[in-house]
């Protein structure tokens, strides 16, 4: 579940034919220099330029509103898939300053973590996705919201009908495994300990360690 967005994010900047992005901004946003972005990411000068060309093809003004992001994200799923809520949580994770906009810097730094980061860095990113309010803990309510969004996104392709009890059972299993001290919340340390000891999760993270 954690990595649904990784593949989609890497595909996003390769898309060439979008007509979605028309922001109502009086001036176009100019990102940091290529050299500055190379220093804060794991991408080369040429990779940054290639990623930026793809980003600008989707987002000519250099900034992305949430509704535009949701429209772009929906392109990578079968017609009829309910991507709205999951895309909201992903946008919230990328929009680190909560400005309501994603810049190229936001995009490329997160892409760097997800495609070139260490296992711990990728898991920290995943934790921030689940920690919706950013208080450093994953509650059952937050986990339920994310799992529900994932089932909305993928459920019909996996099972004919996802019942509410199925989500609850899934969340209960996750908390049983992650909440070591049984205090009703999952901390970053608990999340990292559980995920790094799970071979399925660690191997799935490694799948995306490929060249851009």
C-alpha positions, 0 to 999 in steps of 0.5 A: 500500500505504501508504494502506490504513489512511487511508480505513479510519481516517476511516470508523471514527469514522463508524460508529454501530452497533458492539457490539464495545467492552466493556473490563474497566476499572474506570473510564472514561478521560477525554480531554484537553479539546477546546481542548487537542486543537484545539491539537495537531491540525488539527481545529476544536472542532466537528470534535473533538466530532463525531469523539469522538461517533463514537469513543465509539460504538465505544469507550464506555470511551474506550480500545481494546485491540488485539484490539478494534481488530482486530475493529473494523478487520475490519468494513471489509473483505470477510468472509474477508479476513485483516486480523489481522496488518496491523491489528496493525502499525497498532495498533502505530503508533498506540500510541506509548507501547506501553501496549497501549491506544489513547486518543482522543488517540492516535486523533485526533492520528494521524487529523489527520496522515493527513487534514490533515497535510503530505505529509512528515508523512503519509510519516513516519507511513507510515515508522513503520508499516514501521519495526516495531521503531522503530529508525529503519530499515526492514529487508528483514525488516520490509518483508517482514512488512508486504508479506506482511500487505498481501497477506494483507489484499488479495491475494485481491482482486487475484490468485487466489494470492499466492506467497512469491516474489511477496512477495520480488520486491515487496520486492526492487523496493522496496529497489532503488528506496529503498535508495540507498546499498545498505546493506541498510536504508532510512532515513527520508531515503531513504524520503522522497526516494523517495516524494516523487519518485513521482507515484503516491504523492504523488497518492494521499496528496492524495486524503484531504485532505478535510473531516471 
